[in-house]
Amino acid sequence: MDEAYHPRAPAWEVEQWFNIDQAPTLGSLRGKVIVLEAFQMLCPGCVMHGLPQAGRVRQTFPSSKLAVIGLHTVFEHHAAMTPTSLQAFLHEYRITFPVGVDMPGGRDGLPRTMRAYGMQGTPTLILIDAKGRLRQHHFGQVADLALGAEIAELLIEAA
């Protein structure tokens, strides 16, 4: 497929990272399929579905072939969702995959990476193929079996 059909994923604009020493980039993860889980810690769908699913994906697929990245993209309740609160949240919910804090946006309040990816809200799950191209964009809950099939297809394609 050409790039007109599967555009390159925009760079992540992150102000702080958790659970990792070296900030991951699309370039540093090239060759791996990326599961990007955009969430807010006060989002019930994120806490009940999106984040646990991201954890299951990380446990199911080899880290040599797939990276799970969390993106805390705050577009409401800014005062409550600080990096300090996020750090406690990640610890309490035992979220161990890398999580970046999306860079705050402009007048409309949308964080920069959220805007660049055209996200409608949270949870949003995005699949990026091993060449760094956007392949899937899911807003809301995604069935595990469907997601597993989509990931498997991208892993086979990358092999």
C-alpha positions as CSV (number, residue, x, y, z in Angstrom):
1,M,0.0,0.0,0.0
2,D,1.3,3.5,-0.8
3,E,1.6,6.4,1.6
4,A,-1.5,8.1,0.1
5,Y,-3.6,5.2,1.5
6,H,-1.7,4.8,4.8
7,P,-0.2,8.2,5.8
8,R,2.9,8.4,8.0
9,A,2.0,8.7,11.7
10,P,2.6,12.2,13.1
11,A,5.4,12.6,15.7
12,W,4.3,12.4,19.3
13,E,4.6,15.7,21.1
14,V,5.2,14.6,24.7
15,E,6.2,16.8,27.7
16,Q,7.1,13.9,30.1
17,W,7.5,10.1,30.0
18,F,6.8,7.5,32.6
19,N,8.0,3.9,32.9
20,I,10.9,4.3,30.5
21,D,14.4,5.9,30.7
22,Q,14.8,6.8,27.0
23,A,11.9,8.6,25.3
24,P,10.5,6.4,22.5
25,T,9.9,7.9,19.1
26,L,8.4,6.6,16.0
27,G,11.9,6.5,14.5
28,S,13.3,4.5,17.4
29,L,10.4,2.0,17.2
30,R,10.7,1.6,13.4
31,G,10.4,-2.1,12.5
32,K,7.9,-2.8,15.3
33,V,4.1,-2.6,15.2
34,I,3.0,0.1,17.6
35,V,-0.2,0.1,19.7
36,L,-0.9,3.6,20.9
37,E,-3.5,3.8,23.7
38,A,-4.6,7.4,24.2
39,F,-6.4,7.8,27.6
40,Q,-7.3,10.1,30.5
41,M,-7.1,8.7,34.0
42,L,-10.6,10.0,34.8
43,C,-12.1,8.3,31.8
44,P,-14.2,5.3,32.8
45,G,-13.9,3.6,29.4
46,C,-10.1,4.0,29.6
47,V,-9.8,2.6,33.1
48,M,-12.3,-0.3,32.5
49,H,-11.4,-1.2,28.9
50,G,-8.6,0.7,27.1
51,L,-5.8,0.4,29.6
52,P,-6.4,-3.2,30.6
53,Q,-6.6,-4.2,26.9
54,A,-3.3,-2.4,26.2
55,G,-1.8,-4.5,29.1
56,R,-3.2,-7.7,27.6
57,V,-1.7,-6.8,24.2
58,R,1.7,-6.2,25.8
59,Q,1.6,-9.6,27.6
60,T,0.4,-11.4,24.4
61,F,2.8,-10.2,21.7
62,P,6.6,-10.2,21.8
63,S,8.2,-6.9,22.7
64,S,10.8,-7.5,20.0
65,K,8.0,-7.1,17.4
66,L,5.4,-4.9,19.0
67,A,5.5,-1.8,21.3
68,V,2.6,-0.7,23.5
69,I,2.7,3.1,24.2
70,G,0.3,5.0,26.4
71,L,-0.6,8.6,25.8
72,H,-2.2,10.6,28.6
73,T,-4.0,13.2,26.5
74,V,-5.8,15.6,28.8
75,F,-8.6,17.7,27.2
76,E,-10.7,18.2,30.3
77,H,-10.3,18.4,34.1
78,H,-6.8,19.7,33.7
79,A,-6.3,20.7,37.4
80,A,-7.0,17.1,38.5
81,M,-4.9,15.3,35.9
82,T,-1.4,16.4,36.7
83,P,1.8,14.4,36.1
84,T,2.0,13.8,39.8
85,S,-1.5,12.3,39.8
86,L,-0.7,10.3,36.7
87,Q,2.4,8.8,38.3
88,A,0.3,7.6,41.3
89,F,-2.4,6.3,38.9
90,L,0.1,4.3,36.9
91,H,1.5,2.8,40.1
92,E,-1.9,1.9,41.5
93,Y,-3.2,0.4,38.3
94,R,0.1,-1.4,37.7
95,I,0.6,0.1,34.2
96,T,4.2,-0.7,33.3
97,F,4.3,0.2,29.6
98,P,5.8,3.6,28.6
99,V,3.3,6.4,29.0
100,G,3.8,9.9,27.7
101,V,2.0,13.1,28.7
102,D,0.6,14.8,25.6
103,M,1.8,18.4,25.2
104,P,-0.9,20.9,26.0
105,G,-2.5,22.5,23.0
106,G,-3.7,26.0,22.1
107,R,-6.9,27.9,22.6
108,D,-9.2,25.0,22.0
109,G,-7.6,23.0,24.8
110,L,-6.8,20.0,22.6
111,P,-3.4,18.5,23.3
112,R,-1.0,18.6,20.3
113,T,-0.7,14.8,19.6
114,M,-4.4,14.4,20.0
115,R,-5.0,17.1,17.5
116,A,-2.3,15.8,15.1
117,Y,-4.0,12.3,15.1
118,G,-7.5,13.7,14.8
119,M,-8.7,12.0,17.9
120,Q,-12.3,12.5,19.0
121,G,-11.8,11.7,22.6
122,T,-10.7,8.8,24.9
123,P,-10.1,6.0,24.8
124,T,-8.6,6.0,21.4
125,L,-6.5,3.1,20.1
126,I,-4.2,3.6,17.1
127,L,-2.2,1.0,15.3
128,I,1.0,2.0,13.5
129,D,2.7,-0.4,11.2
130,A,6.4,-1.4,11.2
131,K,7.1,1.3,8.6
132,G,5.6,4.1,10.7
133,R,2.2,4.4,8.9
134,L,-1.2,4.8,10.4
135,R,-3.2,1.7,9.9
136,Q,-6.1,1.7,12.3
137,H,-7.8,4.4,14.4
138,H,-10.4,3.2,16.9
139,F,-12.4,5.6,19.2
140,G,-14.1,3.8,22.1
141,Q,-14.0,0.1,23.0
142,V,-12.4,-2.4,20.6
143,A,-13.1,-6.2,20.9
144,D,-10.0,-8.1,21.9
145,L,-10.4,-10.7,19.1
146,A,-10.8,-8.0,16.4
147,L,-7.7,-6.1,17.8
148,G,-5.7,-9.3,18.0
149,A,-6.5,-10.1,14.3
150,E,-5.5,-6.6,13.2
151,I,-2.2,-6.8,15.1
152,A,-1.5,-10.2,13.8
153,E,-2.0,-9.0,10.2
154,L,0.4,-6.1,10.7
155,L,3.0,-8.5,12.3
156,I,2.8,-10.9,9.4
157,E,3.1,-8.0,7.0
158,A,6.2,-6.8,8.8
159,A,7.9,-10.2,8.8
